[in-house]
Protein backbone atom coordinates (compact mmCIF):
# COMPACT_ATOMS: atom_id res chain seq x y z
CA UNK A 1 0.00 0.00 0.00
CA UNK A 2 1.18 3.49 -0.83
CA UNK A 3 0.67 6.86 0.77
CA UNK A 4 -1.48 9.34 -1.13
CA UNK A 5 0.06 10.96 -4.19
CA UNK A 6 2.05 14.07 -3.36
CA UNK A 7 3.01 12.87 0.10
CA UNK A 8 6.10 10.80 0.80
CA UNK A 9 5.79 7.63 2.84
CA UNK A 10 7.71 9.23 5.68
CA UNK A 11 5.51 12.29 5.46
CA UNK A 12 2.41 10.11 5.72
CA UNK A 13 3.51 8.65 9.05
CA UNK A 14 4.76 11.95 10.47
CA UNK A 15 1.59 13.71 9.42
CA UNK A 16 -0.25 10.81 11.00
CA UNK A 17 1.18 11.75 14.37
CA UNK A 18 -1.01 14.84 14.15
CA UNK A 19 -3.70 14.51 11.52
CA UNK A 20 -4.02 10.81 12.14
CA UNK A 21 -4.94 11.51 15.73
CA UNK A 22 -8.26 12.76 14.45
CA UNK A 23 -9.00 9.19 13.41
CA UNK A 24 -8.11 7.75 16.80
CA UNK A 25 -11.09 6.00 18.34
CA UNK A 26 -12.98 7.39 15.36
CA UNK A 27 -14.38 6.41 12.02
CA UNK A 28 -11.15 5.76 10.15
CA UNK A 29 -12.95 6.67 6.90
CA UNK A 30 -12.86 9.99 5.14
CA UNK A 31 -16.11 11.94 5.08
CA UNK A 32 -18.40 10.42 2.49
CA UNK A 33 -16.19 7.40 1.89
CA UNK A 34 -17.87 4.00 1.88
CA UNK A 35 -16.19 0.68 2.72
CA UNK A 36 -15.25 -0.97 -0.53
CA UNK A 37 -12.44 -3.39 -1.15
CA UNK A 38 -11.81 -6.28 1.19
CA UNK A 39 -8.98 -5.95 3.70
CA UNK A 40 -6.58 -8.83 3.14
CA UNK A 41 -4.79 -10.04 6.26
CA UNK A 42 -2.03 -12.43 7.21
CA UNK A 43 -1.59 -13.66 10.80
CA UNK A 44 1.74 -14.69 12.33
CA UNK A 45 1.28 -16.85 15.42
CA UNK A 46 -1.97 -18.79 15.69
CA UNK A 47 -1.68 -20.32 19.12
CA UNK A 48 -4.28 -19.54 21.76
CA UNK A 49 -4.19 -15.74 21.41
CA UNK A 50 -3.73 -15.73 17.65
CA UNK A 51 -6.64 -18.11 17.18
CA UNK A 52 -8.86 -15.83 19.26
CA UNK A 53 -7.89 -12.83 17.14
CA UNK A 54 -8.51 -14.84 13.98
CA UNK A 55 -12.01 -15.81 15.08
CA UNK A 56 -12.81 -12.19 15.91
CA UNK A 57 -11.37 -10.91 12.63
CA UNK A 58 -13.65 -13.21 10.69
CA UNK A 59 -16.71 -11.53 12.22
CA UNK A 60 -15.71 -8.15 10.73
CA UNK A 61 -17.28 -7.46 7.38
CA UNK A 62 -14.89 -7.34 4.46
CA UNK A 63 -11.93 -9.11 6.08
CA UNK A 64 -10.19 -11.91 4.18
CA UNK A 65 -7.45 -14.00 5.81
CA UNK A 66 -5.08 -15.12 3.05
CA UNK A 67 -2.14 -16.52 5.05
CA UNK A 68 -1.28 -17.90 8.47
CA UNK A 69 2.09 -18.66 10.04
CA UNK A 70 3.13 -20.77 13.02
CA UNK A 71 6.08 -22.98 13.91
CA UNK A 72 3.60 -25.69 14.94
CA UNK A 73 1.98 -27.05 11.75
CA UNK A 74 -1.07 -28.34 13.63
CA UNK A 75 -1.90 -24.81 14.78
CA UNK A 76 -1.63 -23.47 11.26
CA UNK A 77 -3.86 -26.30 10.01
CA UNK A 78 -6.43 -25.48 12.68
CA UNK A 79 -6.40 -21.84 11.59
CA UNK A 80 -6.89 -22.85 7.97
CA UNK A 81 -9.88 -24.94 8.96
CA UNK A 82 -11.41 -22.08 10.98
CA UNK A 83 -11.22 -19.77 7.97
CA UNK A 84 -12.78 -22.37 5.69
CA UNK A 85 -15.57 -23.08 8.16
CA UNK A 86 -16.40 -19.38 8.20
CA UNK A 87 -16.81 -19.44 4.42
CA UNK A 88 -13.41 -18.16 3.36
CA UNK A 89 -10.86 -19.66 0.99
CA UNK A 90 -8.22 -21.83 2.63
CA UNK A 91 -5.31 -19.54 3.58
CA UNK A 92 -1.76 -20.58 2.78
CA UNK A 93 0.22 -21.85 5.75
CA UNK A 94 3.84 -20.89 6.55
CA UNK A 95 5.39 -23.37 8.99
CA UNK A 96 8.92 -24.08 7.76
CA UNK A 97 10.88 -22.15 10.41
CA UNK A 98 10.77 -19.37 13.01
CA UNK A 99 11.48 -16.87 10.23
CA UNK A 100 8.99 -18.13 7.66
CA UNK A 101 6.99 -14.98 8.39
CA UNK A 102 9.55 -13.22 6.18
CA UNK A 103 8.05 -15.08 3.23
CA UNK A 104 4.47 -14.42 4.33
CA UNK A 105 4.91 -10.64 4.45
CA UNK A 106 6.14 -10.57 0.84
CA UNK A 107 2.79 -11.75 -0.50
CA UNK A 108 1.20 -9.26 -2.88
CA UNK A 109 -2.31 -10.21 -1.76
CA UNK A 110 -1.95 -8.80 1.78
CA UNK A 111 -2.77 -5.34 3.10
CA UNK A 112 -1.92 -6.01 6.74
CA UNK A 113 -0.04 -8.46 8.94
CA UNK A 114 -1.05 -9.20 12.54
CA UNK A 115 1.47 -10.66 14.97
CA UNK A 116 0.42 -12.81 17.96
CA UNK A 117 3.67 -14.60 18.74
CA UNK A 118 5.76 -14.69 21.93
CA UNK A 119 7.13 -11.25 22.83
CA UNK A 120 10.58 -11.56 21.30
CA UNK A 121 9.10 -11.83 17.80
CA UNK A 122 6.71 -8.86 17.98
CA UNK A 123 9.18 -6.30 16.67
CA UNK A 124 10.84 -8.51 14.00
CA UNK A 125 7.49 -9.53 12.51
CA UNK A 126 6.03 -6.02 12.57
CA UNK A 127 9.18 -4.47 11.11
CA UNK A 128 9.22 -7.06 8.32
CA UNK A 129 5.58 -6.32 7.55
CA UNK A 130 6.15 -2.56 7.30
CA UNK A 131 9.25 -3.00 5.14
CA UNK A 132 7.13 -5.14 2.81
CA UNK A 133 4.61 -2.32 2.47
CA UNK A 134 1.99 -3.77 4.80
CA UNK A 135 0.21 -2.28 7.79
CA UNK A 136 1.69 -3.84 10.92
CA UNK A 137 -0.28 -4.80 14.02
CA UNK A 138 1.05 -6.65 17.02
CA UNK A 139 -0.04 -8.03 20.33
CA UNK A 140 1.40 -6.45 23.45
CA UNK A 141 4.04 -5.36 24.22
CA UNK A 142 5.20 -4.17 20.81
CA UNK A 143 8.85 -4.25 21.92
CA UNK A 144 10.96 -5.38 24.87
CA UNK A 145 14.04 -3.17 24.43
CA UNK A 146 14.58 0.53 23.73
CA UNK A 147 16.42 -0.45 20.56
CA UNK A 148 13.33 -2.30 19.35
CA UNK A 149 11.12 0.68 20.19
CA UNK A 150 13.27 2.92 18.03
CA UNK A 151 13.36 0.30 15.28
CA UNK A 152 9.57 0.32 15.11
CA UNK A 153 9.45 4.13 14.97
CA UNK A 154 12.19 4.51 12.39
CA UNK A 155 10.84 1.74 10.18
CA UNK A 156 7.36 3.25 10.22
CA UNK A 157 8.73 6.70 9.39
CA UNK A 158 11.03 5.39 6.65
CA UNK A 159 8.44 3.20 4.96
CA UNK A 160 5.35 5.31 5.57
CA UNK A 161 3.50 2.27 6.88
CA UNK A 162 1.50 2.63 10.11
CA UNK A 163 2.05 0.32 13.04
CA UNK A 164 -0.56 -0.39 15.72
CA UNK A 165 -0.14 -2.24 18.97
CA UNK A 166 -3.45 -4.01 19.64
CA UNK A 167 -3.95 -2.65 23.15
CA UNK A 168 -7.52 -3.78 23.76
CA UNK A 169 -7.90 -2.33 27.28
CA UNK A 170 -8.11 1.11 25.65
CA UNK A 171 -11.46 -0.05 24.28
CA UNK A 172 -13.02 -1.36 27.49
CA UNK A 173 -16.41 0.26 28.07
CA UNK A 174 -15.43 1.95 31.33
CA UNK A 175 -12.13 3.14 29.84
CA UNK A 176 -13.86 4.80 26.88
CA UNK A 177 -16.48 6.34 29.16
CA UNK A 178 -13.74 7.85 31.33
CA UNK A 179 -12.00 9.18 28.22
CA UNK A 180 -15.14 11.10 27.32
CA UNK A 181 -15.52 12.33 30.92
CA UNK A 182 -11.92 13.56 30.93
CA UNK A 183 -12.41 15.33 27.60
CA UNK A 184 -15.57 17.03 28.91
CA UNK A 185 -13.83 18.21 32.06
CA UNK A 186 -15.89 16.17 34.52
CA UNK A 187 -12.84 15.54 36.72
CA UNK A 188 -11.43 19.02 36.23
CA UNK A 189 -7.75 19.45 35.43
CA UNK A 190 -6.04 16.05 35.55
CA UNK A 191 -3.44 15.41 38.25
CA UNK A 192 -2.71 11.74 38.82
CA UNK A 193 -3.52 8.22 37.66
CA UNK A 194 -2.92 4.86 39.26
CA UNK A 195 -3.15 1.59 37.35
CA UNK A 196 -1.68 -1.88 37.29
CA UNK A 197 -1.68 -5.28 35.72
CA UNK A 198 -2.54 -7.31 38.82
CA UNK A 199 -3.55 -10.80 37.76
CA UNK A 200 -2.66 -14.16 39.31
CA UNK A 201 -1.03 -15.84 36.29
CA UNK A 202 1.05 -18.45 38.08
CA UNK A 203 -0.94 -21.25 36.48
CA UNK A 204 0.33 -20.15 33.05
CA UNK A 205 4.00 -20.67 33.86
CA UNK A 206 4.24 -23.17 36.72
CA UNK A 207 3.61 -26.53 35.10
CA UNK A 208 5.37 -29.78 34.34
CA UNK A 209 7.06 -30.16 30.98
CA UNK A 210 8.99 -27.71 28.79
CA UNK A 211 9.57 -24.29 30.27
CA UNK A 212 6.91 -21.85 29.00
CA UNK A 213 8.37 -18.86 27.18
CA UNK A 214 6.84 -16.47 29.70
CA UNK A 215 8.70 -18.20 32.53
CA UNK A 216 12.09 -17.52 30.95
CA UNK A 217 11.41 -13.80 31.22
CA UNK A 218 10.57 -14.17 34.93
CA UNK A 219 13.81 -16.03 35.54
CA UNK A 220 15.92 -13.39 33.78
CA UNK A 221 14.25 -9.99 34.22
CA UNK A 222 13.12 -7.80 37.12
CA UNK A 223 10.81 -4.87 36.39
CA UNK A 224 7.38 -4.23 34.91
CA UNK A 225 7.21 -6.84 32.16
CA UNK A 226 3.62 -6.19 31.08
CA UNK A 227 2.90 -2.46 31.25
CA UNK A 228 0.71 -1.69 28.25
CA UNK A 229 -2.69 -2.89 29.51
CA UNK A 230 -2.79 -0.36 32.34
CA UNK A 231 -0.67 2.39 30.79
CA UNK A 232 -2.50 2.56 27.45
CA UNK A 233 -5.73 4.01 28.89
CA UNK A 234 -3.77 6.23 31.30
CA UNK A 235 -1.71 7.62 28.42
CA UNK A 236 -4.83 8.51 26.48
CA UNK A 237 -6.52 10.14 29.49
CA UNK A 238 -3.38 12.25 30.11
CA UNK A 239 -2.79 13.16 26.44
CA UNK A 240 0.59 11.44 26.32
CA UNK A 241 2.29 12.15 22.96
CA UNK A 242 -0.57 14.60 22.35
CA UNK A 243 0.13 17.60 24.55
CA UNK A 244 2.24 15.89 27.21
CA UNK A 245 4.77 13.10 27.38
CA UNK A 246 6.29 10.70 29.88
CA UNK A 247 9.51 12.35 31.08
CA UNK A 248 11.06 9.80 33.44
CA UNK A 249 10.31 6.88 35.75
CA UNK A 250 11.66 5.22 38.84
CA UNK A 251 10.95 1.58 39.60
CA UNK A 252 11.38 -0.92 42.45
CA UNK A 253 10.44 -4.54 43.10
CA UNK A 254 9.78 -6.71 46.14
CA UNK A 255 11.61 -10.01 46.64
CA UNK A 256 10.53 -12.98 44.53
CA UNK A 257 8.68 -15.56 46.61
CA UNK A 258 5.36 -16.30 44.91
CA UNK A 259 6.56 -18.59 42.12
CA UNK A 260 8.61 -20.83 44.42
CA UNK A 261 5.72 -21.05 46.86
CA UNK A 262 3.22 -21.93 44.14
CA UNK A 263 5.55 -24.45 42.48
CA UNK A 264 6.22 -26.23 45.78
CA UNK A 265 2.50 -26.35 46.56
CA UNK A 266 1.37 -27.61 43.15
CA UNK A 267 4.34 -29.64 41.89
CA UNK A 268 6.09 -30.58 45.13
CA UNK A 269 9.01 -29.10 47.08
CA UNK A 270 11.56 -31.13 45.13
CA UNK A 271 10.40 -29.98 41.72
CA UNK A 272 12.88 -27.95 39.66
CA UNK A 273 10.57 -24.91 39.53
CA UNK A 274 10.28 -24.92 43.32
CA UNK A 275 14.06 -24.56 43.52
CA UNK A 276 14.64 -22.11 40.69
CA UNK A 277 15.82 -18.57 41.39
CA UNK A 278 13.55 -15.99 39.77
CA UNK A 279 14.76 -12.47 39.03
CA UNK A 280 11.25 -11.02 38.87
CA UNK A 281 10.03 -9.52 42.12
CA UNK A 282 6.46 -10.41 43.02
CA UNK A 283 5.24 -6.80 43.08
CA UNK A 284 6.83 -4.10 40.95
CA UNK A 285 5.95 -0.45 41.56
CA UNK A 286 6.85 2.18 38.97
CA UNK A 287 6.38 5.93 39.38
CA UNK A 288 6.18 8.09 36.24
CA UNK A 289 6.40 11.88 35.92
CA UNK A 290 5.18 13.69 32.81
CA UNK A 291 6.66 16.78 31.19
CA UNK A 292 3.66 18.78 32.42
CA UNK A 293 4.13 17.58 35.99
CA UNK A 294 1.40 14.93 36.21
CA UNK A 295 2.13 11.67 38.00
CA UNK A 296 1.34 7.98 37.47
CA UNK A 297 1.70 5.02 39.81
CA UNK A 298 1.96 1.73 37.94
CA UNK A 299 1.90 -1.77 39.42
CA UNK A 300 2.81 -5.18 38.04
CA UNK A 301 1.88 -8.32 39.99
CA UNK A 302 1.26 -11.71 38.36
CA UNK A 303 2.83 -14.06 40.89
CA UNK A 304 0.73 -13.67 44.05
CA UNK A 305 -2.71 -14.86 45.05
CA UNK A 306 -5.11 -11.99 44.41
CA UNK A 307 -8.19 -10.88 42.46
CA UNK A 308 -7.76 -9.45 38.95
CA UNK A 309 -7.56 -5.66 39.27
CA UNK A 310 -6.41 -2.93 36.87
CA UNK A 311 -7.09 -0.29 39.59
CA UNK A 312 -7.67 2.66 37.24
CA UNK A 313 -7.66 5.54 39.68
CA UNK A 314 -8.30 8.68 37.64
CA UNK A 315 -7.88 11.85 39.68
CA UNK A 316 -8.48 15.48 38.82
CA UNK A 317 -9.04 18.68 40.77
CA UNK A 318 -12.81 18.08 40.94
CA UNK A 319 -12.92 14.37 41.78
CA UNK A 320 -11.90 10.86 40.88
CA UNK A 321 -12.87 7.43 39.61
CA UNK A 322 -11.59 4.21 41.17
CA UNK A 323 -11.95 1.08 39.08
CA UNK A 324 -11.26 -1.27 41.97
CA UNK A 325 -14.56 -0.10 43.50
CA UNK A 326 -16.10 0.95 40.17
CA UNK A 327 -17.22 4.14 41.88
CA UNK A 328 -16.75 7.88 41.50
CA UNK A 329 -16.72 10.93 43.73
CA UNK A 330 -17.15 14.20 41.82
CA UNK A 331 -17.61 17.65 43.27
CA UNK A 332 -21.01 19.10 42.45
CA UNK A 333 -22.31 15.83 41.02
CA UNK A 334 -22.02 13.14 43.69
CA UNK A 335 -25.14 13.39 45.92
CA UNK A 336 -23.36 12.89 49.25
CA UNK A 337 -20.33 15.13 49.72
CA UNK A 338 -17.00 13.29 49.84
CA UNK A 339 -18.71 9.90 49.45
CA UNK A 340 -18.44 7.29 46.71
CA UNK A 341 -21.32 6.71 44.33
CA UNK A 342 -21.83 3.89 41.76
CA UNK A 343 -20.31 4.39 38.32
CA UNK A 344 -23.13 2.71 36.37
CA UNK A 345 -25.19 5.88 35.76
CA UNK A 346 -22.12 7.55 34.25
CA UNK A 347 -21.72 4.68 31.77
CA UNK A 348 -25.01 5.80 30.28
CA UNK A 349 -24.66 9.56 30.71
CA UNK A 350 -21.17 9.68 29.23
CA UNK A 351 -21.39 6.67 26.92
CA UNK A 352 -18.63 6.79 24.32
CA UNK A 353 -20.16 6.76 20.81
CA UNK A 354 -17.62 4.21 19.58
CA UNK A 355 -18.75 1.70 22.19
CA UNK A 356 -22.40 2.57 21.60
CA UNK A 357 -22.04 2.00 17.86
CA UNK A 358 -20.24 -1.32 18.19
CA UNK A 359 -21.58 -2.69 21.48
CA UNK A 360 -24.03 -5.24 20.09
CA UNK A 361 -21.56 -6.88 17.73
CA UNK A 362 -18.67 -6.56 20.17
CA UNK A 363 -20.50 -8.35 22.96
CA UNK A 364 -21.77 -11.01 20.57
CA UNK A 365 -18.27 -11.94 19.43
CA UNK A 366 -16.84 -12.01 22.97
CA UNK A 367 -13.15 -11.52 23.66
CA UNK A 368 -12.30 -9.38 26.71
CA UNK A 369 -15.82 -8.08 27.09
CA UNK A 370 -16.05 -7.08 23.44
CA UNK A 371 -12.85 -5.02 23.47
CA UNK A 372 -11.07 -7.36 21.05
CA UNK A 373 -13.73 -6.71 18.44
CA UNK A 374 -13.56 -2.92 18.84
CA UNK A 375 -9.75 -2.98 18.67
CA UNK A 376 -9.63 -5.02 15.48
CA UNK A 377 -12.56 -3.13 13.98
CA UNK A 378 -10.66 0.16 14.34
CA UNK A 379 -7.46 -1.32 12.93
CA UNK A 380 -9.23 -2.79 9.91
CA UNK A 381 -11.07 0.47 9.26
CA UNK A 382 -7.78 2.37 9.21
CA UNK A 383 -6.27 -0.15 6.78
CA UNK A 384 -9.28 0.05 4.49
CA UNK A 385 -9.14 3.85 4.46
CA UNK A 386 -5.33 3.93 4.10
CA UNK A 387 -5.36 6.10 7.19
CA UNK A 388 -3.23 6.37 10.31
CA UNK A 389 -4.08 3.75 12.93
CA UNK A 390 -5.87 4.94 16.09
CA UNK A 391 -3.00 3.81 18.30
CA UNK A 392 0.11 4.82 16.34
CA UNK A 393 3.72 3.69 16.34
CA UNK A 394 4.68 6.39 18.87
CA UNK A 395 2.12 5.00 21.31
CA UNK A 396 3.44 1.48 20.73
CA UNK A 397 7.00 2.57 21.45
CA UNK A 398 6.20 4.80 24.45
CA UNK A 399 3.94 2.33 26.24
CA UNK A 400 6.25 -0.63 25.57
CA UNK A 401 9.34 1.31 26.69
CA UNK A 402 8.27 0.95 30.31
CA UNK A 403 9.34 -2.73 30.06
CA UNK A 404 13.08 -2.04 29.57
CA UNK A 405 13.16 1.30 31.41
CA UNK A 406 11.72 -0.22 34.58
CA UNK A 407 14.26 -3.06 34.42
CA UNK A 408 17.02 -0.46 34.12
CA UNK A 409 15.73 1.54 37.09
CA UNK A 410 15.34 -1.52 39.34
CA UNK A 411 18.89 -2.59 38.49
CA UNK A 412 20.13 0.90 39.43
CA UNK A 413 18.51 0.88 42.89
CA UNK A 414 15.46 2.77 41.64
CA UNK A 415 17.31 5.70 40.11
CA UNK A 416 15.23 7.81 37.70
CA UNK A 417 15.49 6.80 34.05
CA UNK A 418 14.50 9.17 31.23
CA UNK A 419 11.98 8.28 28.53
CA UNK A 420 13.10 8.80 24.94
CA UNK A 421 10.97 11.27 23.02
CA UNK A 422 9.89 9.01 20.19
CA UNK A 423 7.83 11.85 18.65
CA UNK A 424 10.86 14.12 18.31
CA UNK A 425 9.01 17.04 19.89
CA UNK A 426 5.74 16.65 18.02
CA UNK A 427 3.98 15.79 21.27
CA UNK A 428 3.86 19.52 21.96
CA UNK A 429 1.49 20.22 19.07
CA UNK A 430 -0.28 16.90 18.42
CA UNK A 431 -4.01 17.26 19.27
CA UNK A 432 -5.62 15.05 21.92
CA UNK A 433 -7.58 11.97 20.89
CA UNK A 434 -11.06 13.17 19.95
CA UNK A 435 -14.36 11.48 20.72
CA UNK A 436 -15.82 9.79 17.62
CA UNK A 437 -18.16 6.96 16.83
CA UNK A 438 -17.52 3.97 14.62
N, C-alpha and C positions, 0 to 999 in steps of 0.2 A: 504494500500500500504506500502511496505517495502523499506528501503534503500538498495542499492546494497550490495551483500554479501561481508563480510570483512570490512564493515564500519558500525559503530554503528549509530543509528538514530540521536543521538546528533551530532556525527561527520559529518553526512550528512548535517545538517543545518549549522553547523559552517564552514564546507568547502564551503558551498554555499555562505557564505558571501564574499568569494574570488573567487573560481572557478565558482560559479554560476553567478557572475557578467558578465562573458563572454557570458552568455545567454541573458543578459538583452537587450531588444529591438532587440533581435536576433532570430535565428532560433528555439531555444528550442529543436532541435533534434540533436542527435549525428551525426557525419559525416557518411554518407552512410545509416543512419537509415530512414526507410520509415514509414509513419503513418500506423498503423495497427488497433489495437483494438479500439472500440468505447470508448469515455470518458463519463462516467455515472455521471450525476449531479443531486443534489437536491437543491432546492431554498427555502430559508426561507424568507418570506415577499414578497407577490406578489400583492402589491398595485400598484400605478402608476409607480414608479421607477422599482420595481421588474418585473412588466409585460413588461416594455420596455427591460430590460435585457433578459428576457425569449425569447421575439420575436427575439432579435439579436442572442442569443445563437443558436436558431433553424436554423439559416442561415449558421452556421459553420459546415462543413462536419465532420461527425463522432461523433456528440454530441447527447446523449440520455438523456432526462429529465425523471427520474424515480420517483421523489417525489417532492411535493410542500407543503408548510406550511404557514398558515396565520390564525390569530385569527378571521377573517371574512370569514365564509364558502363560501359566494358568490364569493369572490375573488379567493379562491382556486379552486372553480368550473370553474370559467372563465379561469384560467390557465390550468386546465385539458383540457378544450375544445380547447384552442389554440394549445396545443401539439397534440391533436388528429387531428385537422384540418391541421396541417403541416405533417401528415402522421405517427406520432409516436403513441406508445401504451399509453393508458390513465395512467398518473402517479397517484400514491397513494397520497391522501390528508391527511394532519395532521392539525386538526383544534380544538382539544379538549381544549387547554389552551395556555397560553403565553409560557409555557415551553414544548410544544409538540415537539419542534425541537429536544429535547433530545432523543426522540424516532426515529425521522427521521435520525439523524446522525449515529445511530447504524445499519442501513441497510447494508447488505453485498454487495448489488448491486450498491454501490456508490463509486466513486473515489474522488469526490469533492463536497463541499457544498458552495453555494454562499448566502451571507446574504444581504438583502435589506430592513431591518426593520428600525424603528426609532433608533436614535443614541445609546440609552442606552442598546440596545440589541446586538450591533455589536460585542463587545468583548465576551459576554457569548456564542453567537452562534458560533463564530469562534474558541474559545477555545474548546468548546464541539466537534466541527468537528475534530480538530487536535487530541484531546484525543481519538477519535474514529478511528484514523488512516486515516483520509481523508485530502486532501488538503483544506485549508480554504481560502475563498475570501470574502471580505466585501466591501460594499459601504463606503463612507467617512463620517466623520473621523473614523478610525479604533477603536479609544478609546477616552474617554473624561476625564480621570484622569491619573495621572502618575502611579498609582497602576495598572490600566488596561493596560497601555503600557508595563510595566514590566511583567504582566501576559501573554501577547501575546508572548513576547520574550522568557520567560522561558518555556512556554508550547511548543513553536516551537522547542527550543533546546532540551527539555526533550523527546519529542516524535519523533523528526526527521521529522516532517511534515511541509512543507513550508506554509507560510501565505502571501497572497498578498492583499493589499488594492487596489481597482479598481480605481486608480486615472487616469481618462481618459484624463485630460488636458495635461498630459505628452505625449500624442499621437496626439495632434493637429498638423496639417501640419506645421504651422509656428514654433511651439515649437521644433519639430523634426529637421526642417531645421536649426534652431539656434544651436541645439545641435551639429550638424555636423560642423557648422561654428566655434563654440567654440573649438571643437576637432582639427580642422585644423588651428587654430591660427588666424583666420580672424580678431578677435577683439584684438589680442595681449593678454598679461597677464590679467586675469580677476581681477576686482577691486570691483564692486558694482552691485547689482541688486535691482530693485524696482518692486513690484507686489502687487496685491490686488484683493480680491473678492469684487467688487463694482457692485451691482445688486439690483435694486429696487424690493424687494420681499415682500412688505407690503401686497399685495393682497393675499399672501399665508397664512397669519396669522391673519389679521384683517377681520373677518367675523362673522356673526351671528351664533349662535349654540354652540356646544361643543368647548372648547378651543383646538385649534390645538396643537399637541405635541411640535412643534417648538416654539410656543408662550411661553410655560412654561419656556423654557431656557432663553428667552429674559426677562422675569419677574425676574428670579433668578440670572442671571450671567452677568458679565460685563468684556469683554475681546474680543479676536478674537475667535469667536465660529465656524469659518469655514475656517481654514487656508490651507487645503491641496491642493485645486485647484491652487492657486498661488505659494505655496511653493514647490510643487512637481517638476515642471520644473526648478525652481531656484536651488533646491538642486542638480538636475542632472547636470545642467550647471556648478555648483561650486564644483562638486565632493564630495558632502557631504556624509559621511560614506565611502568614497572611495578616501582618500588622504587629506581630511579636515573634520571638523565636526562643528556643531553649538555649540558654547561655552556658550553664555548667551544671554538673551534678556532683554529689558526694554519696558514697554507698558503703554499707556495712552489712555483714552477715553474722548470724548466730553460729554456734558449733553445729556440726552435722551429727545427728543422733537418730533421726526418724527412720532412715532407710535400714540401718543395722537392726533397729528394734523390730521393724516390720518383717524383715527377712528372717530373723531368728524366730519370730512368732509363727510365721506361715510356712517356712521351709526348714526350720530347725536350727539350733545354735551352731551346729557344725557345718552348715552350708556355706559355700564360698561367699555368697552375697552377704551373709551375716558377719563375715570377717574381712570384708573389703573396706578400704579407706576411701571415703567420698569427699571430694573437695567442696562440693556444694553445701553451704550452710542451710539449715532447715528454713529459716526466715531471713530473707534479704529485704532491707529497707533502703530506699534510694530517695534522696531529696534533690529536687530540681529547682533552679532559679531561672526565670525568664529575663530577657533583655529589658522588659518593662517593669520588672520587679515583682511579678506574681510568683507564687510558689506552688509546688506539687510534691505530695508525699506518695511514693509508689512502693507497693509491697509485692513480693514474690514468695509463695509458699505452696509447694506441691508435695511435701514429704511428711506432713503431720496430719493427724486425725482432726478433721474440722468440716463444717459445712462449706459448700461452694459459696463464694462471696466476692464480688467485684468492687464492693464498697460504694464507689461513686458518690463521694461527698463533693458537692458543688456549692461553693460559698461566695456570696457577694455581699456588698454593703447592706442590702435590704433583706437578706435571708439566705436560706440554704435548703438543699435537698440531700437526703442521705439514703442511698440505695439499700444499705443493709436493713433499714427499717421500712424502706419504700414510703417515706413520709417527707413532708416539707414543713418549713416554718418561715413565713414570709410577712414582713411588716406591712400592715394595712390590708392584708388579705386573709391571713389565718385568723379564724374566729376568736380563739383564746390567745391572748398575748403570751409570747414566749413559750408556746406549747406546740407539739407536733400535731399535724393533721394528715389524714390519708392522702396519698398521691393520686388515687384513681380519678377524682374529678378533674384533675389537671390534664390527664391523658386525653380526655374529651375536649376540654376547653382549649388546649394548646396542641391538639393533634397535628402532627406533621403531615402535610399533604402527600408526601411521597409514600408514607406508610398507609395513609387512608386510601390512596389510589391502588396500592398493590396488596393490601392486607388479605383479601379473600384468597387470592392465588398463592400468596406467600405462606399462609397458614395451611393451605391444602397440601402444599408440597413438602411441608415439614422442614427440618434442618435448622437447628438453633432458633426455634420459635419463629421461623419464617425469614430470619435474617439472611440465610444463605441465598434464598431466592432473590431478595432485594439486591444483595451485593452483586450477584451474577447478572441480574437484569440491568443494572446500571453500567456494568462493564460492557455487556453486549451492545447496549444502546450506544455507548461511546464508539465502539468499533464500527458499528453500522453507519454512524454519522461521520466517521473519520474525524472525531473530535478528541479533545483531551479527556483523559479518564478522570472520574470524580475524586479519587485519591490518586495523586500524581507521584512521580518518581521521587520528588523531594520529600513528600510525606513518607514514602517507603524507606528512604534512607534515614531520615530523622528519627522516626519511631524505632527502627531496627537498631540504630546506633547505640541505644541504651544498653543493649546486650554487651558489646565489647567495652563501652565506657564504664559500665558498672563493675565489670571484672577488673579493669585497670584501677579504679578507685579503691576497691576492696583490697587489692594487692598492695596498694600504697598507703595502707592504714587509714583509709577513708579520706584521703586528700581530694580536694576539688579537681575535677577533670573537665576541660572545656569541650563544648559541642562544636564540631565544624559547622560552618554556615554553608550548607549545600546549595542554597539559593543564590549565593554570591551577592547578597545585599538586596535582592528583590523582595524579601519578606517585608521590607519597609513600605512598599507601595502595592503589594498584592492585596486585592479586596478580600474581605471575609467570605466564607462559604454562605451563599444565599439560601433562602428557603424556597424550594420548588417542588412541584409534584412530579409524577412519573411521565 
